[in-house]
Amino acid sequence: MAVIAGMTNSFKQEILAGTHNLGSGGNTIKIALYTSSADITPSTTAYSTTEEVTSSGYDAGGKTIVSQGIVLSGSTVYIDFLDTDATWTGVTFSTRGALIYNATQSNKSIAVLDFGLEKTITAGTFTVKFPTPDADDAIIRIR
């Protein structure tokens, strides 16, 4: 199995079709965590519970992340997820990556995050910290 980072192929098609509203006040966007046994890649089309982490303190489906808006900077468009880090407390699990998906639109996938290696937390707090939202660092950006 593999966790491979990238914007999903289906998302690229769906944004041109007008499926997703990722602006402030738009669709509900979520992030779910997956084990190293998961098969989530840019070919993933939708959220699934297969190989999603389980723990007291972690609900299937993950956390909602809030878009602060869509920003155009030069020729790059990106989503501002500033101040919307996803945090789980009192959890025990191992995770390798995450799937960002659109819960409003039948759980359609948006992007896969690869943490680079398996992260293990025992009775602690796990946070997916989003980078500074700008044309070079935002998690979801189109150039």
N, CA, C and O atoms as CSV, one atom per row, in Angstrom:
chain,resi,resn,atom,element,x,y,z
A,1,MET,N,N,0.837,-1.173,0.000
A,1,MET,CA,C,0.000,0.000,0.000
A,1,MET,C,C,0.883,1.238,0.000
A,1,MET,O,O,2.075,1.181,0.302
A,2,ALA,N,N,0.257,2.362,-0.350
A,2,ALA,CA,C,1.065,3.574,-0.473
A,2,ALA,C,C,0.278,4.808,-0.060
A,2,ALA,O,O,-0.934,4.900,-0.259
A,3,VAL,N,N,1.003,5.745,0.517
A,3,VAL,CA,C,0.474,7.077,0.755
A,3,VAL,C,C,1.328,8.002,-0.106
A,3,VAL,O,O,2.521,8.177,0.144
A,4,ILE,N,N,0.705,8.590,-1.119
A,4,ILE,CA,C,1.433,9.447,-2.052
A,4,ILE,C,C,0.748,10.811,-2.086
A,4,ILE,O,O,-0.441,10.909,-2.390
A,5,ALA,N,N,1.495,11.849,-1.777
A,5,ALA,CA,C,0.947,13.202,-1.672
A,5,ALA,C,C,0.605,13.787,-3.032
A,5,ALA,O,O,1.232,13.481,-4.047
A,6,GLY,N,N,-0.402,14.630,-3.014
A,6,GLY,CA,C,-0.738,15.397,-4.208
A,6,GLY,C,C,-2.208,15.751,-4.265
A,6,GLY,O,O,-3.040,15.129,-3.604
A,7,MET,N,N,-2.516,16.753,-5.061
A,7,MET,CA,C,-3.901,17.083,-5.337
A,7,MET,C,C,-4.470,15.908,-6.134
A,7,MET,O,O,-3.801,15.383,-7.024
A,8,THR,N,N,-5.689,15.496,-5.823
A,8,THR,CA,C,-6.218,14.311,-6.503
A,8,THR,C,C,-6.661,14.646,-7.931
A,8,THR,O,O,-7.108,15.754,-8.227
A,9,ASN,N,N,-6.518,13.647,-8.797
A,9,ASN,CA,C,-6.856,13.813,-10.208
A,9,ASN,C,C,-8.336,14.144,-10.390
A,9,ASN,O,O,-8.693,14.999,-11.201
A,10,SER,N,N,-9.189,13.464,-9.632
A,10,SER,CA,C,-10.630,13.721,-9.763
A,10,SER,C,C,-10.960,15.156,-9.346
A,10,SER,O,O,-11.819,15.792,-9.956
A,11,PHE,N,N,-10.287,15.672,-8.311
A,11,PHE,CA,C,-10.517,17.046,-7.871
A,11,PHE,C,C,-10.189,18.030,-8.993
A,11,PHE,O,O,-10.922,18.995,-9.206
A,12,LYS,N,N,-9.104,17.791,-9.700
A,12,LYS,CA,C,-8.716,18.689,-10.796
A,12,LYS,C,C,-9.824,18.776,-11.841
A,12,LYS,O,O,-10.109,19.853,-12.364
A,13,GLN,N,N,-10.440,17.650,-12.139
A,13,GLN,CA,C,-11.554,17.649,-13.104
A,13,GLN,C,C,-12.781,18.333,-12.508
A,13,GLN,O,O,-13.460,19.110,-13.180
A,14,GLU,N,N,-13.054,18.038,-11.249
A,14,GLU,CA,C,-14.275,18.537,-10.610
A,14,GLU,C,C,-14.255,20.046,-10.377
A,14,GLU,O,O,-15.314,20.672,-10.358
A,15,ILE,N,N,-13.083,20.642,-10.199
A,15,ILE,CA,C,-13.070,22.097,-10.023
A,15,ILE,C,C,-13.444,22.785,-11.338
A,15,ILE,O,O,-14.083,23.837,-11.333
A,16,LEU,N,N,-13.050,22.195,-12.443
A,16,LEU,CA,C,-13.429,22.777,-13.733
A,16,LEU,C,C,-14.914,22.587,-14.015
A,16,LEU,O,O,-15.518,23.368,-14.751
A,17,ALA,N,N,-15.500,21.547,-13.427
A,17,ALA,CA,C,-16.933,21.288,-13.600
A,17,ALA,C,C,-17.783,22.070,-12.597
A,17,ALA,O,O,-19.011,22.035,-12.669
A,18,GLY,N,N,-17.142,22.769,-11.667
A,18,GLY,CA,C,-17.865,23.567,-10.689
A,18,GLY,C,C,-18.443,22.766,-9.538
A,18,GLY,O,O,-19.396,23.209,-8.896
A,19,THR,N,N,-17.883,21.592,-9.265
A,19,THR,CA,C,-18.395,20.721,-8.203
A,19,THR,C,C,-18.110,21.277,-6.813
A,19,THR,O,O,-18.955,21.177,-5.924
A,20,HIS,N,N,-16.941,21.856,-6.617
A,20,HIS,CA,C,-16.486,22.263,-5.287
A,20,HIS,C,C,-16.603,23.771,-5.070
A,20,HIS,O,O,-16.311,24.564,-5.966
A,21,ASN,N,N,-17.037,24.156,-3.858
A,21,ASN,CA,C,-17.017,25.554,-3.429
A,21,ASN,C,C,-16.128,25.613,-2.193
A,21,ASN,O,O,-16.584,25.348,-1.081
A,22,LEU,N,N,-14.881,25.956,-2.387
A,22,LEU,CA,C,-13.903,25.931,-1.300
A,22,LEU,C,C,-13.677,27.290,-0.659
A,22,LEU,O,O,-12.786,27.435,0.179
A,23,GLY,N,N,-14.450,28.267,-1.028
A,23,GLY,CA,C,-14.321,29.589,-0.442
A,23,GLY,C,C,-14.909,29.644,0.961
A,23,GLY,O,O,-15.553,28.700,1.418
A,24,SER,N,N,-14.681,30.745,1.623
A,24,SER,CA,C,-15.227,30.968,2.958
A,24,SER,C,C,-16.746,30.859,2.908
A,24,SER,O,O,-17.391,31.514,2.089
A,25,GLY,N,N,-17.319,30.028,3.786
A,25,GLY,CA,C,-18.760,29.827,3.792
A,25,GLY,C,C,-19.245,28.844,2.747
A,25,GLY,O,O,-20.451,28.703,2.544
A,26,GLY,N,N,-18.332,28.168,2.084
A,26,GLY,CA,C,-18.692,27.211,1.034
A,26,GLY,C,C,-18.953,25.824,1.586
A,26,GLY,O,O,-19.586,25.674,2.631
A,27,ASN,N,N,-18.470,24.818,0.891
A,27,ASN,CA,C,-18.671,23.425,1.270
A,27,ASN,C,C,-17.916,23.074,2.551
A,27,ASN,O,O,-16.989,23.779,2.950
A,28,THR,N,N,-18.327,21.969,3.192
A,28,THR,CA,C,-17.650,21.475,4.395
A,28,THR,C,C,-16.456,20.633,3.977
A,28,THR,O,O,-16.611,19.598,3.328
A,29,ILE,N,N,-15.264,21.082,4.352
A,29,ILE,CA,C,-14.020,20.393,4.011
A,29,ILE,C,C,-13.503,19.703,5.265
A,29,ILE,O,O,-13.493,20.286,6.350
A,30,LYS,N,N,-13.071,18.444,5.102
A,30,LYS,CA,C,-12.602,17.672,6.253
A,30,LYS,C,C,-11.234,17.069,5.959
A,30,LYS,O,O,-10.807,16.970,4.809
A,31,ILE,N,N,-10.564,16.671,7.032
A,31,ILE,CA,C,-9.288,15.972,6.929
A,31,ILE,C,C,-9.363,14.718,7.790
A,31,ILE,O,O,-9.694,14.779,8.974
A,32,ALA,N,N,-9.050,13.580,7.176
A,32,ALA,CA,C,-9.061,12.288,7.863
A,32,ALA,C,C,-7.649,11.713,7.849
A,32,ALA,O,O,-6.904,11.909,6.890
A,33,LEU,N,N,-7.285,11.004,8.915
A,33,LEU,CA,C,-5.945,10.422,9.056
A,33,LEU,C,C,-5.953,8.950,8.703
A,33,LEU,O,O,-6.935,8.247,8.942
A,34,TYR,N,N,-4.843,8.485,8.129
A,34,TYR,CA,C,-4.731,7.100,7.669
A,34,TYR,C,C,-3.433,6.452,8.150
A,34,TYR,O,O,-2.427,7.119,8.388
A,35,THR,N,N,-3.497,5.122,8.283
A,35,THR,CA,C,-2.337,4.338,8.697
A,35,THR,C,C,-1.375,4.158,7.522
A,35,THR,O,O,-1.679,4.534,6.390
A,36,SER,N,N,-0.223,3.583,7.810
A,36,SER,CA,C,0.763,3.329,6.755
A,36,SER,C,C,0.301,2.208,5.821
A,36,SER,O,O,0.901,2.017,4.763
A,37,SER,N,N,-0.739,1.469,6.177
A,37,SER,CA,C,-1.287,0.420,5.317
A,37,SER,C,C,-2.292,0.956,4.310
A,37,SER,O,O,-2.761,0.212,3.449
A,38,ALA,N,N,-2.625,2.227,4.405
A,38,ALA,CA,C,-3.624,2.824,3.515
A,38,ALA,C,C,-3.098,2.942,2.095
A,38,ALA,O,O,-1.894,3.032,1.858
A,39,ASP,N,N,-4.025,2.937,1.172
A,39,ASP,CA,C,-3.709,3.164,-0.232
A,39,ASP,C,C,-4.419,4.457,-0.637
A,39,ASP,O,O,-5.497,4.430,-1.232
A,40,ILE,N,N,-3.797,5.584,-0.303
A,40,ILE,CA,C,-4.340,6.886,-0.694
A,40,ILE,C,C,-3.290,7.598,-1.541
A,40,ILE,O,O,-2.149,7.789,-1.122
A,41,THR,N,N,-3.702,7.977,-2.723
A,41,THR,CA,C,-2.801,8.563,-3.719
A,41,THR,C,C,-3.590,9.615,-4.505
A,41,THR,O,O,-4.781,9.802,-4.259
A,42,PRO,N,N,-2.937,10.301,-5.445
A,42,PRO,CA,C,-3.687,11.222,-6.293
A,42,PRO,C,C,-4.816,10.547,-7.097
A,42,PRO,O,O,-5.675,11.238,-7.646
A,43,SER,N,N,-4.821,9.234,-7.167
A,43,SER,CA,C,-5.904,8.517,-7.854
A,43,SER,C,C,-7.118,8.284,-6.953
A,43,SER,O,O,-8.158,7.835,-7.436
A,44,THR,N,N,-7.008,8.577,-5.668
A,44,THR,CA,C,-8.120,8.408,-4.731
A,44,THR,C,C,-9.242,9.374,-5.121
A,44,THR,O,O,-8.996,10.559,-5.349
A,45,THR,N,N,-10.471,8.864,-5.196
A,45,THR,CA,C,-11.588,9.705,-5.635
A,45,THR,C,C,-12.503,10.156,-4.503
A,45,THR,O,O,-13.220,11.147,-4.646
A,46,ALA,N,N,-12.486,9.430,-3.364
A,46,ALA,CA,C,-13.401,9.782,-2.278
A,46,ALA,C,C,-12.881,9.261,-0.947
A,46,ALA,O,O,-12.070,8.336,-0.891
A,47,TYR,N,N,-13.368,9.875,0.118
A,47,TYR,CA,C,-13.068,9.440,1.473
A,47,TYR,C,C,-13.579,8.017,1.689
A,47,TYR,O,O,-14.644,7.642,1.197
A,48,SER,N,N,-12.800,7.236,2.433
A,48,SER,CA,C,-13.177,5.880,2.810
A,48,SER,C,C,-12.650,5.621,4.217
A,48,SER,O,O,-11.653,6.212,4.631
A,49,THR,N,N,-13.317,4.744,4.943
A,49,THR,CA,C,-12.846,4.395,6.283
A,49,THR,C,C,-11.769,3.304,6.235
A,49,THR,O,O,-11.196,2.973,7.274
A,50,THR,N,N,-11.482,2.741,5.065
A,50,THR,CA,C,-10.482,1.685,4.944
A,50,THR,C,C,-9.109,2.204,5.354
A,50,THR,O,O,-8.573,3.125,4.738
A,51,GLU,N,N,-8.553,1.610,6.387
A,51,GLU,CA,C,-7.238,1.961,6.953
A,51,GLU,C,C,-7.191,3.366,7.560
A,51,GLU,O,O,-6.109,3.927,7.736
A,52,GLU,N,N,-8.355,3.934,7.878
A,52,GLU,CA,C,-8.371,5.186,8.630
A,52,GLU,C,C,-7.961,4.863,10.064
A,52,GLU,O,O,-8.287,3.785,10.562
A,53,VAL,N,N,-7.267,5.754,10.729
A,53,VAL,CA,C,-6.862,5.503,12.107
A,53,VAL,C,C,-8.093,5.362,12.993
A,53,VAL,O,O,-9.165,5.883,12.686
A,54,THR,N,N,-7.918,4.652,14.087
A,54,THR,CA,C,-8.979,4.530,15.091
A,54,THR,C,C,-8.362,4.799,16.455
A,54,THR,O,O,-7.231,4.401,16.736
A,55,SER,N,N,-9.124,5.479,17.289
A,55,SER,CA,C,-8.674,5.777,18.643
A,55,SER,C,C,-9.814,6.457,19.375
A,55,SER,O,O,-10.650,7.129,18.771
A,56,SER,N,N,-9.833,6.277,20.659
A,56,SER,CA,C,-10.695,7.106,21.480
A,56,SER,C,C,-10.206,8.530,21.262
A,56,SER,O,O,-8.999,8.770,21.317
A,57,GLY,N,N,-11.091,9.472,21.018
A,57,GLY,CA,C,-10.684,10.846,20.748
A,57,GLY,C,C,-10.552,11.159,19.274
A,57,GLY,O,O,-10.318,12.309,18.904
A,58,TYR,N,N,-10.697,10.148,18.420
A,58,TYR,CA,C,-10.667,10.354,16.966
A,58,TYR,C,C,-11.961,9.799,16.399
A,58,TYR,O,O,-12.242,8.609,16.536
A,59,ASP,N,N,-12.744,10.648,15.770
A,59,ASP,CA,C,-13.990,10.209,15.148
A,59,ASP,C,C,-13.749,9.900,13.681
A,59,ASP,O,O,-13.060,10.647,12.987
A,60,ALA,N,N,-14.323,8.789,13.206
A,60,ALA,CA,C,-14.224,8.448,11.788
A,60,ALA,C,C,-14.667,9.647,10.959
A,60,ALA,O,O,-15.663,10.298,11.273
A,61,GLY,N,N,-13.934,9.923,9.924
A,61,GLY,CA,C,-14.216,11.081,9.081
A,61,GLY,C,C,-13.317,12.258,9.373
A,61,GLY,O,O,-13.226,13.192,8.576
A,62,GLY,N,N,-12.644,12.217,10.529
A,62,GLY,CA,C,-11.682,13.264,10.853
A,62,GLY,C,C,-12.309,14.554,11.332
A,62,GLY,O,O,-13.368,14.551,11.961
A,63,LYS,N,N,-11.649,15.651,11.029
A,63,LYS,CA,C,-12.027,16.983,11.512
A,63,LYS,C,C,-12.404,17.900,10.348
A,63,LYS,O,O,-11.913,17.752,9.229
A,64,THR,N,N,-13.275,18.835,10.642
A,64,THR,CA,C,-13.603,19.879,9.674
A,64,THR,C,C,-12.503,20.937,9.703
A,64,THR,O,O,-12.063,21.356,10.774
A,65,ILE,N,N,-12.070,21.359,8.537
A,65,ILE,CA,C,-11.116,22.465,8.420
A,65,ILE,C,C,-11.828,23.592,7.675
A,65,ILE,O,O,-12.595,23.349,6.743
A,66,VAL,N,N,-11.567,24.809,8.094
A,66,VAL,CA,C,-12.339,25.939,7.593
A,66,VAL,C,C,-11.503,26.800,6.643
A,66,VAL,O,O,-10.413,27.260,6.985
A,67,SER,N,N,-12.039,26.999,5.459
A,67,SER,CA,C,-11.403,27.896,4.502
A,67,SER,C,C,-11.658,29.326,4.915
A,67,SER,O,O,-12.795,29.714,5.187
A,68,GLN,N,N,-10.597,30.107,4.961
A,68,GLN,CA,C,-10.716,31.535,5.236
A,68,GLN,C,C,-10.921,32.315,3.941
A,68,GLN,O,O,-11.142,33.526,3.956
A,69,GLY,N,N,-10.843,31.590,2.811
A,69,GLY,CA,C,-11.075,32.226,1.517
A,69,GLY,C,C,-10.144,31.724,0.445
A,69,GLY,O,O,-9.182,31.005,0.713
A,70,ILE,N,N,-10.447,32.113,-0.766
A,70,ILE,CA,C,-9.638,31.786,-1.939
A,70,ILE,C,C,-8.881,33.051,-2.312
A,70,ILE,O,O,-9.466,34.129,-2.418
A,71,VAL,N,N,-7.573,32.910,-2.510
A,71,VAL,CA,C,-6.717,34.068,-2.742
A,71,VAL,C,C,-6.022,33.941,-4.096
A,71,VAL,O,O,-5.533,32.867,-4.446
A,72,LEU,N,N,-5.979,35.019,-4.844
A,72,LEU,CA,C,-5.209,35.096,-6.082
A,72,LEU,C,C,-3.959,35.915,-5.791
A,72,LEU,O,O,-4.047,37.068,-5.368
A,73,SER,N,N,-2.798,35.317,-6.020
A,73,SER,CA,C,-1.520,35.998,-5.816
A,73,SER,C,C,-0.689,35.820,-7.081
A,73,SER,O,O,-0.173,34.733,-7.336
A,74,GLY,N,N,-0.559,36.869,-7.865
A,74,GLY,CA,C,0.116,36.746,-9.155
A,74,GLY,C,C,-0.688,35.812,-10.037
A,74,GLY,O,O,-1.856,36.071,-10.325
A,75,SER,N,N,-0.060,34.722,-10.468
A,75,SER,CA,C,-0.763,33.749,-11.306
A,75,SER,C,C,-1.122,32.478,-10.533
A,75,SER,O,O,-1.488,31.467,-11.133
A,76,THR,N,N,-1.017,32.531,-9.201
A,76,THR,CA,C,-1.330,31.374,-8.360
A,76,THR,C,C,-2.588,31.637,-7.541
A,76,THR,O,O,-2.758,32.711,-6.963
A,77,VAL,N,N,-3.465,30.638,-7.502
A,77,VAL,CA,C,-4.667,30.695,-6.679
A,77,VAL,C,C,-4.488,29.671,-5.573
A,77,VAL,O,O,-4.061,28.545,-5.832
A,78,TYR,N,N,-4.813,30.052,-4.338
A,78,TYR,CA,C,-4.674,29.102,-3.237
A,78,TYR,C,C,-5.788,29.298,-2.219
A,78,TYR,O,O,-6.458,30.331,-2.191
A,79,ILE,N,N,-5.969,28.269,-1.377
A,79,ILE,CA,C,-6.955,28.321,-0.311
A,79,ILE,C,C,-6.242,28.648,0.986
A,79,ILE,O,O,-5.212,28.058,1.312
A,80,ASP,N,N,-6.798,29.587,1.713
A,80,ASP,CA,C,-6.234,30.018,2.989
A,80,ASP,C,C,-6.866,29.206,4.114
A,80,ASP,O,O,-8.016,29.444,4.485
A,81,PHE,N,N,-6.110,28.239,4.661
A,81,PHE,CA,C,-6.549,27.462,5.810
A,81,PHE,C,C,-5.880,27.953,7.090
A,81,PHE,O,O,-5.789,27.203,8.062
A,82,LEU,N,N,-5.411,29.200,7.106
A,82,LEU,CA,C,-4.744,29.760,8.274
A,82,LEU,C,C,-5.640,29.654,9.509
A,82,LEU,O,O,-6.843,29.905,9.443
A,83,ASP,N,N,-5.050,29.289,10.603
A,83,ASP,CA,C,-5.749,29.156,11.888
A,83,ASP,C,C,-6.774,28.029,11.904
A,83,ASP,O,O,-7.724,28.065,12.685
A,84,THR,N,N,-6.586,27.027,11.046
A,84,THR,CA,C,-7.524,25.907,11.061
A,84,THR,C,C,-6.780,24.574,11.197
A,84,THR,O,O,-7.215,23.562,10.646
A,85,ASP,N,N,-5.670,24.571,11.922
A,85,ASP,CA,C,-4.952,23.318,12.139
A,85,ASP,C,C,-5.912,22.284,12.719
A,85,ASP,O,O,-6.804,22.623,13.498
A,86,ALA,N,N,-5.725,21.029,12.336
A,86,ALA,CA,C,-6.574,19.940,12.831
A,86,ALA,C,C,-5.866,19.284,14.016
A,86,ALA,O,O,-4.742,18.801,13.880
A,87,THR,N,N,-6.520,19.267,15.175
A,87,THR,CA,C,-5.913,18.736,16.395
A,87,THR,C,C,-6.823,17.697,17.035
A,87,THR,O,O,-8.030,17.898,17.161
A,88,TRP,N,N,-6.220,16.583,17.435
A,88,TRP,CA,C,-6.913,15.534,18.180
A,88,TRP,C,C,-6.190,15.363,19.515
A,88,TRP,O,O,-4.963,15.263,19.542
A,89,THR,N,N,-6.931,15.329,20.616
A,89,THR,CA,C,-6.321,15.197,21.940
A,89,THR,C,C,-6.705,13.872,22.578
A,89,THR,O,O,-7.768,13.317,22.299
A,90,GLY,N,N,-5.823,13.372,23.440
A,90,GLY,CA,C,-6.064,12.121,24.152
A,90,GLY,C,C,-6.133,10.918,23.230
A,90,GLY,O,O,-6.910,9.994,23.472
A,91,VAL,N,N,-5.332,10.919,22.177
A,91,VAL,CA,C,-5.381,9.846,21.179
A,91,VAL,C,C,-4.155,8.943,21.252
A,91,VAL,O,O,-3.083,9.340,21.708
A,92,THR,N,N,-4.355,7.727,20.791
A,92,THR,CA,C,-3.273,6.755,20.641
A,92,THR,C,C,-3.435,6.108,19.277
A,92,THR,O,O,-4.384,5.358,19.048
A,93,PHE,N,N,-2.509,6.398,18.369
A,93,PHE,CA,C,-2.542,5.787,17.044
A,93,PHE,C,C,-1.227,6.035,16.328
A,93,PHE,O,O,-0.378,6.795,16.794
A,94,SER,N,N,-1.078,5.376,15.184
A,94,SER,CA,C,0.020,5.645,14.260
A,94,SER,C,C,-0.608,6.068,12.944
A,94,SER,O,O,-1.586,5.473,12.493
A,95,THR,N,N,-0.040,7.098,12.331
A,95,THR,CA,C,-0.574,7.606,11.072
A,95,THR,C,C,0.563,7.922,10.114
A,95,THR,O,O,1.655,8.314,10.526
A,96,ARG,N,N,0.288,7.745,8.835
A,96,ARG,CA,C,1.282,8.039,7.807
A,96,ARG,C,C,0.859,9.209,6.922
A,96,ARG,O,O,1.701,9.898,6.347
A,97,GLY,N,N,-0.462,9.429,6.819
A,97,GLY,CA,C,-0.915,10.486,5.928
A,97,GLY,C,C,-2.355,10.865,6.186
A,97,GLY,O,O,-3.002,10.366,7.107
A,98,ALA,N,N,-2.839,11.763,5.345
A,98,ALA,CA,C,-4.197,12.275,5.515
A,98,ALA,C,C,-4.839,12.513,4.162
A,98,ALA,O,O,-4.163,12.678,3.147
A,99,LEU,N,N,-6.169,12.527,4.177
A,99,LEU,CA,C,-6.947,12.863,2.999
A,99,LEU,C,C,-7.788,14.085,3.322
A,99,LEU,O,O,-8.524,14.096,4.308
A,100,ILE,N,N,-7.681,15.109,2.497
A,100,ILE,CA,C,-8.570,16.258,2.573
A,100,ILE,C,C,-9.681,15.989,1.575
A,100,ILE,O,O,-9.426,15.648,0.420
A,101,TYR,N,N,-10.931,16.149,2.039
A,101,TYR,CA,C,-12.054,15.820,1.161
A,101,TYR,C,C,-13.236,16.747,1.411
A,101,TYR,O,O,-13.294,17.446,2.423
A,102,ASN,N,N,-14.176,16.738,0.471
A,102,ASN,CA,C,-15.345,17.611,0.514
A,102,ASN,C,C,-16.548,16.807,0.999
A,102,ASN,O,O,-17.151,16.056,0.232
A,103,ALA,N,N,-16.892,16.968,2.270
A,103,ALA,CA,C,-18.004,16.225,2.864
A,103,ALA,C,C,-19.342,16.627,2.248
A,103,ALA,O,O,-20.254,15.804,2.171
A,104,THR,N,N,-19.469,17.859,1.815
A,104,THR,CA,C,-20.711,18.343,1.216
A,104,THR,C,C,-20.975,17.674,-0.134
A,104,THR,O,O,-22.127,17.436,-0.495
A,105,GLN,N,N,-19.933,17.378,-0.863
A,105,GLN,CA,C,-20.055,16.823,-2.213
A,105,GLN,C,C,-19.730,15.331,-2.227
A,105,GLN,O,O,-18.779,14.908,-2.886
A,106,SER,N,N,-20.504,14.544,-1.513
A,106,SER,CA,C,-20.386,13.072,-1.508
A,106,SER,C,C,-18.999,12.588,-1.115
A,106,SER,O,O,-18.540,11.555,-1.602
A,107,ASN,N,N,-18.324,13.331,-0.233
A,107,ASN,CA,C,-16.996,12.953,0.275
A,107,ASN,C,C,-15.935,12.850,-0.818
A,107,ASN,O,O,-15.015,12.037,-0.725
A,108,LYS,N,N,-16.068,13.674,-1.850
A,108,LYS,CA,C,-15.102,13.659,-2.959
A,108,LYS,C,C,-13.729,14.130,-2.464
A,108,LYS,O,O,-13.626,15.075,-1.682
A,109,SER,N,N,-12.692,13.459,-2.934
A,109,SER,CA,C,-11.325,13.764,-2.498
A,109,SER,C,C,-10.836,15.080,-3.084
A,109,SER,O,O,-11.266,15.513,-4.153
A,110,ILE,N,N,-9.914,15.703,-2.341
A,110,ILE,CA,C,-9.281,16.943,-2.791
A,110,ILE,C,C,-7.766,16.769,-2.870
A,110,ILE,O,O,-7.155,17.045,-3.902
A,111,ALA,N,N,-7.166,16.308,-1.768
A,111,ALA,CA,C,-5.709,16.179,-1.735
A,111,ALA,C,C,-5.278,15.140,-0.709
A,111,ALA,O,O,-5.965,14.892,0.282
A,112,VAL,N,N,-4.128,14.542,-0.974
A,112,VAL,CA,C,-3.517,13.576,-0.062
A,112,VAL,C,C,-2.263,14.207,0.535
A,112,VAL,O,O,-1.461,14.809,-0.178
A,113,LEU,N,N,-2.103,14.063,1.840
A,113,LEU,CA,C,-0.894,14.522,2.526
A,113,LEU,C,C,-0.092,13.303,2.958
A,113,LEU,O,O,-0.650,12.349,3.500
A,114,ASP,N,N,1.208,13.331,2.721
A,114,ASP,CA,C,2.117,12.270,3.175
A,114,ASP,C,C,2.997,12.886,4.250
A,114,ASP,O,O,3.699,13.864,3.989
A,115,PHE,N,N,2.970,12.324,5.462
A,115,PHE,CA,C,3.749,12.862,6.566
A,115,PHE,C,C,5.234,12.496,6.478
A,115,PHE,O,O,6.022,12.902,7.332
A,116,GLY,N,N,5.616,11.740,5.462
A,116,GLY,CA,C,7.028,11.409,5.256
A,116,GLY,C,C,7.480,10.153,5.966
A,116,GLY,O,O,8.369,9.449,5.487
A,117,LEU,N,N,6.878,9.871,7.097
A,117,LEU,CA,C,7.136,8.653,7.851
A,117,LEU,C,C,5.974,8.448,8.802
A,117,LEU,O,O,5.163,9.351,9.007
A,118,GLU,N,N,5.894,7.280,9.371
A,118,GLU,CA,C,4.803,6.994,10.293
A,118,GLU,C,C,4.980,7.793,11.580
A,118,GLU,O,O,6.054,7.791,12.182
A,119,LYS,N,N,3.925,8.469,11.991
A,119,LYS,CA,C,3.931,9.251,13.230
A,119,LYS,C,C,3.109,8.485,14.257
A,119,LYS,O,O,1.976,8.090,13.982
A,120,THR,N,N,3.682,8.275,15.446
A,120,THR,CA,C,2.989,7.545,16.510
A,120,THR,C,C,2.768,8.466,17.690
A,120,THR,O,O,3.678,9.169,18.130
A,121,ILE,N,N,1.550,8.453,18.194
A,121,ILE,CA,C,1.196,9.252,19.372
A,121,ILE,C,C,0.545,8.313,20.377
A,121,ILE,O,O,-0.299,7.494,20.013
A,122,THR,N,N,0.936,8.432,21.636
A,122,THR,CA,C,0.383,7.589,22.698
A,122,THR,C,C,-0.204,8.475,23.785
A,122,THR,O,O,0.510,9.212,24.464
A,123,ALA,N,N,-1.522,8.389,23.934
A,123,ALA,CA,C,-2.251,9.172,24.946
A,123,ALA,C,C,-1.820,10.643,24.920
A,123,ALA,O,O,-1.522,11.241,25.953
A,124,GLY,N,N,-1.797,11.194,23.728
A,124,GLY,CA,C,-1.335,12.569,23.592
A,124,GLY,C,C,-2.135,13.358,22.580
A,124,GLY,O,O,-3.271,13.014,22.252
A,125,THR,N,N,-1.525,14.420,22.094
A,125,THR,CA,C,-2.157,15.321,21.140
A,125,THR,C,C,-1.450,15.220,19.801
A,125,THR,O,O,-0.221,15.235,19.735
A,126,PHE,N,N,-2.235,15.115,18.728
A,126,PHE,CA,C,-1.693,15.069,17.373
A,126,PHE,C,C,-2.294,16.224,16.590
A,126,PHE,O,O,-3.511,16.410,16.571
A,127,THR,N,N,-1.426,17.003,15.939
A,127,THR,CA,C,-1.875,18.164,15.174
A,127,THR,C,C,-1.331,18.110,13.761
A,127,THR,O,O,-0.141,17.872,13.552
A,128,VAL,N,N,-2.203,18.330,12.792
A,128,VAL,CA,C,-1.782,18.580,11.417
A,128,VAL,C,C,-1.763,20.091,11.286
A,128,VAL,O,O,-2.807,20.742,11.245
A,129,LYS,N,N,-0.552,20.639,11.220
A,129,LYS,CA,C,-0.380,22.090,11.164
A,129,LYS,C,C,-0.258,22.509,9.704
A,129,LYS,O,O,0.629,22.060,8.978
A,130,PHE,N,N,-1.162,23.370,9.302
A,130,PHE,CA,C,-1.126,23.852,7.928
A,130,PHE,C,C,-0.061,24.935,7.783
A,130,PHE,O,O,0.106,25.765,8.677
A,131,PRO,N,N,0.663,24.930,6.656
A,131,PRO,CA,C,1.707,25.933,6.447
A,131,PRO,C,C,1.100,27.314,6.205
A,131,PRO,O,O,-0.107,27.458,6.008
A,132,THR,N,N,1.956,28.306,6.226
A,132,THR,CA,C,1.528,29.657,5.909
A,132,THR,C,C,0.835,29.645,4.550
A,132,THR,O,O,1.393,29.150,3.571
A,133,PRO,N,N,-0.376,30.189,4.490
A,133,PRO,CA,C,-1.074,30.188,3.205
A,133,PRO,C,C,-0.533,31.286,2.297
A,133,PRO,O,O,-0.813,32.469,2.490
A,134,ASP,N,N,0.241,30.872,1.311
A,134,ASP,CA,C,0.731,31.812,0.313
A,134,ASP,C,C,0.943,31.046,-0.987
A,134,ASP,O,O,0.738,29.834,-1.048
A,135,ALA,N,N,1.348,31.758,-2.007
A,135,ALA,CA,C,1.462,31.163,-3.335
A,135,ALA,C,C,2.493,30.032,-3.407
A,135,ALA,O,O,2.431,29.204,-4.316
A,136,ASP,N,N,3.431,29.987,-2.472
A,136,ASP,CA,C,4.465,28.951,-2.495
A,136,ASP,C,C,4.224,27.821,-1.512
A,136,ASP,O,O,4.750,26.726,-1.711
A,137,ASP,N,N,3.449,28.044,-0.459
A,137,ASP,CA,C,3.367,27.076,0.628
A,137,ASP,C,C,1.972,26.529,0.926
A,137,ASP,O,O,1.864,25.532,1.640
A,138,ALA,N,N,0.924,27.122,0.423
A,138,ALA,CA,C,-0.428,26.666,0.746
A,138,ALA,C,C,-0.607,25.210,0.322
A,138,ALA,O,O,-0.077,24.777,-0.702
A,139,ILE,N,N,-1.362,24.463,1.127
A,139,ILE,CA,C,-1.594,23.044,0.840
A,139,ILE,C,C,-2.306,22.847,-0.486
A,139,ILE,O,O,-1.947,21.950,-1.249
A,140,ILE,N,N,-3.311,23.669,-0.775
A,140,ILE,CA,C,-4.046,23.555,-2.035
A,140,ILE,C,C,-3.813,24.825,-2.820
A,140,ILE,O,O,-4.270,25.902,-2.436
A,141,ARG,N,N,-3.089,24.689,-3.939
A,141,ARG,CA,C,-2.795,25.845,-4.775
A,141,ARG,C,C,-2.713,25.416,-6.229
A,141,ARG,O,O,-2.323,24.291,-6.542
A,142,ILE,N,N,-3.079,26.309,-7.089
A,142,ILE,CA,C,-3.044,26.058,-8.533
A,142,ILE,C,C,-2.227,27.163,-9.170
A,142,ILE,O,O,-2.487,28.352,-8.987
A,143,ARG,N,N,-1.244,26.736,-9.915
A,143,ARG,CA,C,-0.357,27.702,-10.595
A,143,ARG,C,C,-0.686,27.794,-12.056
A,143,ARG,O,O,-0.047,28.553,-12.786
